[in-house]
Amino acid sequence: SNAPLGHTALLLLTRWLPPPSQGLYDGPLDCFKSLVAEGALLRGAGPTLVGYAVTGAIGFGFVEVFGRGLRGAAGPGNALLYGSPILALATVGATAALSIALCPFEAVRVKAVKTGRPAREVLADTLSGESGVLGLYEGIAPILLKEVPFVVTKFVVFDGVFRWLTGFGRHLSLIH
């Protein structure tokens, strides 16, 4: 996630109102200039960095673990024939699991950017609030709707391009 652009978009979504209403900003450029002037361009970048670092570090491993399980369940022949759908399904499972890990970090980031408060304060207030730990998962649906299609597409396209460039799997067409 690109923190400055993400912050600009988030503030526009929460504080900008299109004409004839008067919002806090006149548009994206005005919002960006305001963030620079306030020195708030990287506000909430800490939770974003940690959240995506954690999910990025274990993401490929999760896809591999889910993929091995699915290929084992499908059997050797079906695993070769249906490699892309199995990869897509493994990626859905891995991304859903990783989104559960990412969600608290994104919740803190969004609240820190929206309120202008430090991430530590936002985290403490959220945990001590009425919803407690569940308050960190209020945004799970949008994260899933954003992350799952993106990551599945990335893995399947990469796999398809790899197969095309290397010729891997061309012999499978003789089976049909």
ABEGO torsion letter per residue (X at the ends): XBAAAAAAAAAAAAABBBOABBBABAEAAAAAAAAAAAGAAABGAAAAAAAAAAAAAAAAAAAAAAAAAAAAAAEAAAAAAAAAAAAAAAAAAAAAAAAAAAAAAAAAAAAAAAAGBBAAAAAAAAAABAAEAAAAAAAAAAAAAAAAAAAAAAAAAAAAAAAAAAGBGAAAAAAX
